Amino acid sequence: MLHSGVVLTVDGGGLVAAPAAAVEGASEVGAYLGEALLPAAVSARIESVNGVAGVVVCREGRVTGVLSVRVRGRLIVEAWLVVNPDKLTHWNC
């Protein structure tokens, strides 16, 4: 699913731990997303996020992340993950 040159930008807003620079490469992005989005007690749903395909992640009844992606062909070439709680207030689980 991930292009070998995929780039992930994470917005923690200084409130949630996030990489200071973009995460690059399929292995690195896959590992980061696996750790960030797949812990126990997490549910996810597919939604349109800013007009592109996205995933809304919930934990214990509240949204903890919104992931949007740009796809070329069948591979994700760019992704944005928002975990900043101030920017997640309008999403509902």
N, CA, C and O atoms as a GROMACS GRO file, in nm:
protein
  372
    1MET      N    1   0.080  -0.120   0.000
    1MET     CA    2   0.000   0.000   0.000
    1MET      C    3   0.084   0.127   0.000
    1MET      O    4   0.040   0.230  -0.051
    2LEU      N    5   0.204   0.121   0.056
    2LEU     CA    6   0.288   0.240   0.066
    2LEU      C    7   0.392   0.242  -0.044
    2LEU      O    8   0.462   0.144  -0.067
    3HIS      N    9   0.401   0.355  -0.112
    3HIS     CA   10   0.507   0.375  -0.212
    3HIS      C   11   0.641   0.377  -0.140
    3HIS      O   12   0.648   0.420  -0.025
    4SER      N   13   0.746   0.331  -0.204
    4SER     CA   14   0.877   0.326  -0.138
    4SER      C   15   0.925   0.464  -0.094
    4SER      O   16   1.004   0.474  -0.001
    5GLY      N   17   0.879   0.571  -0.160
    5GLY     CA   18   0.920   0.707  -0.124
    5GLY      C   19   0.813   0.785  -0.050
    5GLY      O   20   0.817   0.908  -0.046
    6VAL      N   21   0.718   0.715   0.010
    6VAL     CA   22   0.608   0.782   0.082
    6VAL      C   23   0.662   0.877   0.189
    6VAL      O   24   0.764   0.850   0.252
    7VAL      N   25   0.590   0.988   0.209
    7VAL     CA   26   0.627   1.087   0.310
    7VAL      C   27   0.507   1.108   0.402
    7VAL      O   28   0.395   1.129   0.354
    8LEU      N   29   0.529   1.102   0.532
    8LEU     CA   30   0.426   1.124   0.633
    8LEU      C   31   0.460   1.248   0.714
    8LEU      O   32   0.570   1.260   0.768
    9THR      N   33   0.364   1.339   0.723
    9THR     CA   34   0.377   1.458   0.808
    9THR      C   35   0.281   1.441   0.925
    9THR      O   36   0.163   1.412   0.905
   10VAL      N   37   0.332   1.461   1.047
   10VAL     CA   38   0.250   1.443   1.167
   10VAL      C   39   0.237   1.576   1.238
   10VAL      O   40   0.336   1.645   1.262
   11ASP      N   41   0.113   1.612   1.273
   11ASP     CA   42   0.084   1.737   1.346
   11ASP      C   43   0.038   1.702   1.486
   11ASP      O   44  -0.075   1.659   1.507
   12GLY      N   45   0.128   1.721   1.582
   12GLY     CA   46   0.094   1.700   1.723
   12GLY      C   47   0.066   1.831   1.793
   12GLY      O   48   0.022   1.832   1.908
   13GLY      N   49   0.092   1.943   1.725
   13GLY     CA   50   0.065   2.074   1.781
   13GLY      C   51   0.141   2.105   1.908
   13GLY      O   52   0.104   2.198   1.980
   14GLY      N   53   0.245   2.032   1.938
   14GLY     CA   54   0.319   2.053   2.062
   14GLY      C   55   0.248   1.996   2.183
   14GLY      O   56   0.297   2.007   2.296
   15LEU      N   57   0.131   1.936   2.160
   15LEU     CA   58   0.052   1.880   2.270
   15LEU      C   59   0.063   1.728   2.278
   15LEU      O   60   0.043   1.668   2.384
   16VAL      N   61   0.095   1.667   2.165
   16VAL     CA   62   0.109   1.523   2.155
   16VAL      C   63   0.244   1.496   2.088
   16VAL      O   64   0.284   1.566   1.995
   17ALA      N   65   0.314   1.396   2.136
   17ALA     CA   66   0.444   1.362   2.078
   17ALA      C   67   0.431   1.335   1.929
   17ALA      O   68   0.344   1.260   1.886
   18ALA      N   69   0.518   1.397   1.852
   18ALA     CA   70   0.519   1.380   1.706
   18ALA      C   71   0.661   1.403   1.656
   18ALA      O   72   0.737   1.478   1.717
   19PRO      N   73   0.696   1.340   1.544
   19PRO     CA   74   0.829   1.363   1.488
   19PRO      C   75   0.847   1.509   1.449
   19PRO      O   76   0.754   1.573   1.400
   20ALA      N   77   0.966   1.561   1.470
   20ALA     CA   78   0.996   1.701   1.435
   20ALA      C   79   1.003   1.722   1.285
   20ALA      O   80   0.978   1.832   1.236
   21ALA      N   81   1.037   1.618   1.211
   21ALA     CA   82   1.047   1.625   1.065
   21ALA      C   83   0.958   1.517   1.005
   21ALA      O   84   0.914   1.426   1.074
   22ALA      N   85   0.934   1.528   0.876
   22ALA     CA   86   0.853   1.428   0.807
   22ALA      C   87   0.920   1.291   0.816
   22ALA      O   88   1.042   1.281   0.818
   23VAL      N   89   0.838   1.188   0.822
   23VAL     CA   90   0.886   1.049   0.822
   23VAL      C   91   0.885   1.005   0.676
   23VAL      O   92   0.786   1.023   0.606
   24GLU      N   93   0.995   0.946   0.629
   24GLU     CA   94   1.007   0.910   0.488
   24GLU      C   95   1.040   0.762   0.472
   24GLU      O   96   1.114   0.704   0.551
   25GLY      N   97   0.983   0.703   0.367
   25GLY     CA   98   1.010   0.564   0.333
   25GLY      C   99   0.901   0.471   0.381
   25GLY      O  100   0.844   0.492   0.489
   26ALA      N  101   0.872   0.368   0.302
   26ALA     CA  102   0.763   0.277   0.334
   26ALA      C  103   0.782   0.207   0.468
   26ALA      O  104   0.686   0.197   0.546
   27SER      N  105   0.901   0.158   0.496
   27SER     CA  106   0.924   0.087   0.623
   27SER      C  107   0.906   0.180   0.742
   27SER      O  108   0.842   0.143   0.840
   28GLU      N  109   0.962   0.299   0.733
   28GLU     CA  110   0.955   0.394   0.843
   28GLU      C  111   0.813   0.444   0.866
   28GLU      O  112   0.766   0.450   0.979
   29VAL      N  113   0.744   0.479   0.757
   29VAL     CA  114   0.606   0.528   0.769
   29VAL      C  115   0.515   0.416   0.820
   29VAL      O  116   0.432   0.440   0.908
   30GLY      N  117   0.530   0.296   0.767
   30GLY     CA  118   0.450   0.183   0.813
   30GLY      C  119   0.469   0.154   0.960
   30GLY      O  120   0.373   0.131   1.033
   31ALA      N  121   0.594   0.157   1.005
   31ALA     CA  122   0.623   0.132   1.147
   31ALA      C  123   0.563   0.242   1.234
   31ALA      O  124   0.503   0.213   1.338
   32TYR      N  125   0.579   0.368   1.193
   32TYR     CA  126   0.526   0.478   1.272
   32TYR      C  127   0.374   0.468   1.283
   32TYR      O  128   0.318   0.478   1.392
   33LEU      N  129   0.306   0.448   1.170
   33LEU     CA  130   0.160   0.440   1.171
   33LEU      C  131   0.112   0.319   1.252
   33LEU      O  132   0.011   0.328   1.321
   34GLY      N  133   0.183   0.209   1.242
   34GLY     CA  134   0.147   0.091   1.321
   34GLY      C  135   0.151   0.119   1.470
   34GLY      O  136   0.062   0.078   1.543
   35GLU      N  137   0.254   0.187   1.515
   35GLU     CA  138   0.266   0.221   1.657
   35GLU      C  139   0.166   0.327   1.698
   35GLU      O  140   0.110   0.320   1.808
   36ALA      N  141   0.142   0.425   1.613
   36ALA     CA  142   0.056   0.537   1.648
   36ALA      C  143  -0.093   0.504   1.640
   36ALA      O  144  -0.173   0.557   1.717
   37LEU      N  145  -0.130   0.416   1.547
   37LEU     CA  146  -0.272   0.396   1.521
   37LEU      C  147  -0.327   0.260   1.562
   37LEU      O  148  -0.449   0.243   1.563
   38LEU      N  149  -0.244   0.164   1.594
   38LEU     CA  150  -0.294   0.029   1.617
   38LEU      C  151  -0.284  -0.025   1.758
   38LEU      O  152  -0.286  -0.147   1.775
   39PRO      N  153  -0.274   0.057   1.862
   39PRO     CA  154  -0.271   0.000   1.996
   39PRO      C  155  -0.408  -0.058   2.032
   39PRO      O  156  -0.506  -0.037   1.960
   40ALA      N  157  -0.413  -0.131   2.142
   40ALA     CA  158  -0.538  -0.192   2.187
   40ALA      C  159  -0.646  -0.085   2.209
   40ALA      O  160  -0.616   0.031   2.236
   41ALA      N  161  -0.770  -0.127   2.198
   41ALA     CA  162  -0.887  -0.042   2.224
   41ALA      C  163  -0.900   0.074   2.126
   41ALA      O  164  -0.945   0.182   2.163
   42VAL      N  165  -0.859   0.051   2.002
   42VAL     CA  166  -0.870   0.155   1.899
   42VAL      C  167  -0.969   0.108   1.793
   42VAL      O  168  -0.967  -0.008   1.752
   43SER      N  169  -1.053   0.199   1.748
   43SER     CA  170  -1.139   0.169   1.634
   43SER      C  171  -1.110   0.272   1.526
   43SER      O  172  -1.060   0.381   1.555
   44ALA      N  173  -1.140   0.237   1.403
   44ALA     CA  174  -1.113   0.328   1.293
   44ALA      C  175  -1.227   0.320   1.192
   44ALA      O  176  -1.293   0.217   1.178
   45ARG      N  177  -1.248   0.431   1.123
   45ARG     CA  178  -1.348   0.433   1.017
   45ARG      C  179  -1.294   0.514   0.900
   45ARG      O  180  -1.215   0.606   0.918
   46ILE      N  181  -1.336   0.478   0.781
   46ILE     CA  182  -1.295   0.546   0.659
   46ILE      C  183  -1.388   0.665   0.638
   46ILE      O  184  -1.510   0.651   0.646
   47GLU      N  185  -1.331   0.782   0.610
   47GLU     CA  186  -1.409   0.902   0.583
   47GLU      C  187  -1.333   0.989   0.484
   47GLU      O  188  -1.214   0.970   0.460
   48SER      N  189  -1.404   1.084   0.429
   48SER     CA  190  -1.339   1.186   0.348
   48SER      C  191  -1.277   1.287   0.443
   48SER      O  192  -1.344   1.339   0.532
   49VAL      N  193  -1.150   1.314   0.423
   49VAL     CA  194  -1.078   1.410   0.507
   49VAL      C  195  -1.021   1.516   0.413
   49VAL      O  196  -0.931   1.489   0.334
   50ASN      N  197  -1.074   1.636   0.423
   50ASN     CA  198  -1.032   1.746   0.334
   50ASN      C  199  -1.041   1.706   0.187
   50ASN      O  200  -0.957   1.744   0.106
   51GLY      N  201  -1.143   1.630   0.154
   51GLY     CA  202  -1.166   1.593   0.015
   51GLY      C  203  -1.086   1.476  -0.037
   51GLY      O  204  -1.094   1.444  -0.156
   52VAL      N  205  -1.009   1.410   0.048
   52VAL     CA  206  -0.933   1.293   0.006
   52VAL      C  207  -0.964   1.177   0.101
   52VAL      O  208  -1.023   1.195   0.207
   53ALA      N  209  -0.924   1.057   0.059
   53ALA     CA  210  -0.947   0.939   0.142
   53ALA      C  211  -0.879   0.955   0.277
   53ALA      O  212  -0.768   1.006   0.286
   54GLY      N  213  -0.948   0.912   0.382
   54GLY     CA  214  -0.889   0.927   0.515
   54GLY      C  215  -0.940   0.824   0.613
   54GLY      O  216  -1.035   0.750   0.585
   55VAL      N  217  -0.876   0.820   0.729
   55VAL     CA  218  -0.912   0.730   0.837
   55VAL      C  219  -0.923   0.812   0.964
   55VAL      O  220  -0.834   0.890   0.998
   56VAL      N  221  -1.036   0.794   1.035
   56VAL     CA  222  -1.056   0.859   1.164
   56VAL      C  223  -1.037   0.752   1.271
   56VAL      O  224  -1.103   0.648   1.268
   57VAL      N  225  -0.946   0.776   1.364
   57VAL     CA  226  -0.910   0.679   1.467
   57VAL      C  227  -0.966   0.725   1.601
   57VAL      O  228  -0.948   0.840   1.641
   58CYS      N  229  -1.034   0.632   1.671
   58CYS     CA  230  -1.094   0.663   1.801
   58CYS      C  231  -1.039   0.570   1.908
   58CYS      O  232  -1.007   0.454   1.882
   59ARG      N  233  -1.027   0.623   2.026
   59ARG     CA  234  -0.987   0.543   2.142
   59ARG      C  235  -1.072   0.588   2.259
   59ARG      O  236  -1.080   0.707   2.291
   60GLU      N  237  -1.136   0.492   2.324
   60GLU     CA  238  -1.217   0.518   2.442
   60GLU      C  239  -1.320   0.629   2.417
   60GLU      O  240  -1.340   0.717   2.501
   61GLY      N  241  -1.385   0.623   2.301
   61GLY     CA  242  -1.494   0.716   2.271
   61GLY      C  243  -1.454   0.854   2.222
   61GLY      O  244  -1.540   0.941   2.210
   62ARG      N  245  -1.326   0.876   2.195
   62ARG     CA  246  -1.287   1.007   2.143
   62ARG      C  247  -1.188   0.990   2.028
   62ARG      O  248  -1.112   0.894   2.022
   63VAL      N  249  -1.192   1.086   1.937
   63VAL     CA  250  -1.103   1.082   1.822
   63VAL      C  251  -0.961   1.116   1.869
   63VAL      O  252  -0.939   1.217   1.936
   64THR      N  253  -0.866   1.031   1.833
   64THR     CA  254  -0.727   1.053   1.872
   64THR      C  255  -0.637   1.080   1.753
   64THR      O  256  -0.520   1.115   1.769
   65GLY      N  257  -0.691   1.062   1.632
   65GLY     CA  258  -0.610   1.089   1.513
   65GLY      C  259  -0.694   1.088   1.387
   65GLY      O  260  -0.794   1.017   1.377
   66VAL      N  261  -0.652   1.168   1.292
   66VAL     CA  262  -0.714   1.169   1.159
   66VAL      C  263  -0.601   1.160   1.057
   66VAL      O  264  -0.510   1.243   1.055
   67LEU      N  265  -0.608   1.057   0.974
   67LEU     CA  266  -0.506   1.032   0.874
   67LEU      C  267  -0.566   1.054   0.736
   67LEU      O  268  -0.670   0.996   0.703
   68SER      N  269  -0.503   1.136   0.656
   68SER     CA  270  -0.544   1.152   0.517
   68SER      C  271  -0.426   1.114   0.429
   68SER      O  272  -0.310   1.125   0.469
   69VAL      N  273  -0.458   1.069   0.309
   69VAL     CA  274  -0.354   1.018   0.220
   69VAL      C  275  -0.375   1.068   0.078
   69VAL      O  276  -0.487   1.099   0.037
   70ARG      N  277  -0.266   1.073   0.004
   70ARG     CA  278  -0.271   1.099  -0.140
   70ARG      C  279  -0.219   0.973  -0.207
   70ARG      O  280  -0.111   0.923  -0.176
   71VAL      N  281  -0.298   0.924  -0.300
   71VAL     CA  282  -0.268   0.797  -0.366
   71VAL      C  283  -0.233   0.823  -0.513
   71VAL      O  284  -0.296   0.904  -0.580
   72ARG      N  285  -0.132   0.754  -0.560
   72ARG     CA  286  -0.097   0.755  -0.702
   72ARG      C  287  -0.097   0.609  -0.746
   72ARG      O  288  -0.027   0.526  -0.690
   73GLY      N  289  -0.176   0.581  -0.849
   73GLY     CA  290  -0.193   0.441  -0.887
   73GLY      C  291  -0.263   0.370  -0.774
   73GLY      O  292  -0.375   0.406  -0.737
   74ARG      N  293  -0.200   0.271  -0.720
   74ARG     CA  294  -0.258   0.198  -0.606
   74ARG      C  295  -0.177   0.215  -0.479
   74ARG      O  296  -0.198   0.142  -0.382
   75LEU      N  297  -0.084   0.310  -0.478
   75LEU     CA  298   0.006   0.326  -0.363
   75LEU      C  299  -0.009   0.462  -0.297
   75LEU      O  300  -0.033   0.562  -0.364
   76ILE      N  301   0.005   0.463  -0.166
   76ILE     CA  302   0.003   0.588  -0.090
   76ILE      C  303   0.139   0.655  -0.108
   76ILE      O  304   0.243   0.596  -0.077
   77VAL      N  305   0.138   0.779  -0.159
   77VAL     CA  306   0.263   0.851  -0.182
   77VAL      C  307   0.285   0.962  -0.080
   77VAL      O  308   0.398   1.006  -0.060
   78GLU      N  309   0.179   1.006  -0.017
   78GLU     CA  310   0.192   1.110   0.084
   78GLU      C  311   0.080   1.092   0.186
   78GLU      O  312  -0.031   1.054   0.151
   79ALA      N  313   0.111   1.118   0.313
   79ALA     CA  314   0.012   1.103   0.419
   79ALA      C  315   0.031   1.212   0.523
   79ALA      O  316   0.141   1.262   0.546
   80TRP      N  317  -0.080   1.249   0.584
   80TRP     CA  318  -0.080   1.350   0.689
   80TRP      C  319  -0.158   1.294   0.807
   80TRP      O  320  -0.270   1.247   0.790
   81LEU      N  321  -0.099   1.298   0.924
   81LEU     CA  322  -0.163   1.248   1.045
   81LEU      C  323  -0.177   1.363   1.143
   81LEU      O  324  -0.078   1.423   1.184
   82VAL      N  325  -0.300   1.393   1.181
   82VAL     CA  326  -0.325   1.497   1.281
   82VAL      C  327  -0.359   1.427   1.412
   82VAL      O  328  -0.456   1.352   1.419
   83VAL      N  329  -0.279   1.453   1.514
   83VAL     CA  330  -0.304   1.401   1.649
   83VAL      C  331  -0.317   1.514   1.749
   83VAL      O  332  -0.335   1.490   1.869
   84ASN      N  333  -0.308   1.637   1.701
   84ASN     CA  334  -0.324   1.757   1.784
   84ASN      C  335  -0.469   1.762   1.833
   84ASN      O  336  -0.560   1.782   1.752
   85PRO      N  337  -0.493   1.746   1.963
   85PRO     CA  338  -0.631   1.743   2.014
   85PRO      C  339  -0.710   1.870   1.983
   85PRO      O  340  -0.832   1.864   1.969
   86ASP      N  341  -0.645   1.984   1.974
   86ASP     CA  342  -0.715   2.108   1.942
   86ASP      C  343  -0.776   2.105   1.803
   86ASP      O  344  -0.877   2.171   1.778
   87LYS      N  345  -0.716   2.028   1.712
   87LYS     CA  346  -0.766   2.020   1.575
   87LYS      C  347  -0.863   1.904   1.554
   87LYS      O  348  -0.917   1.887   1.445
   88LEU      N  349  -0.885   1.825   1.658
   88LEU     CA  350  -0.971   1.707   1.645
   88LEU      C  351  -1.108   1.727   1.710
   88LEU      O  352  -1.190   1.635   1.709
   89THR      N  353  -1.133   1.843   1.766
   89THR     CA  354  -1.255   1.864   1.844
   89THR      C  355  -1.384   1.850   1.763
   89THR      O  356  -1.487   1.815   1.820
   90HIS      N  357  -1.381   1.878   1.632
   90HIS     CA  358  -1.504   1.870   1.554
   90HIS      C  359  -1.533   1.730   1.501
   90HIS      O  360  -1.639   1.708   1.442
   91TRP      N  361  -1.442   1.635   1.520
   91TRP     CA  362  -1.467   1.497   1.479
   91TRP      C  363  -1.536   1.423   1.592
   91TRP      O  364  -1.505   1.446   1.709
   92ASN      N  365  -1.628   1.336   1.559
   92ASN     CA  366  -1.701   1.258   1.659
   92ASN      C  367  -1.677   1.110   1.636
   92ASN      O  368  -1.665   1.067   1.521
   93CYS      N  369  -1.669   1.032   1.743
   93CYS     CA  370  -1.653   0.885   1.730
   93CYS      C  371  -1.784   0.820   1.695
   93CYS      O  372  -1.791   0.698   1.680
   0.00000   0.00000   0.00000
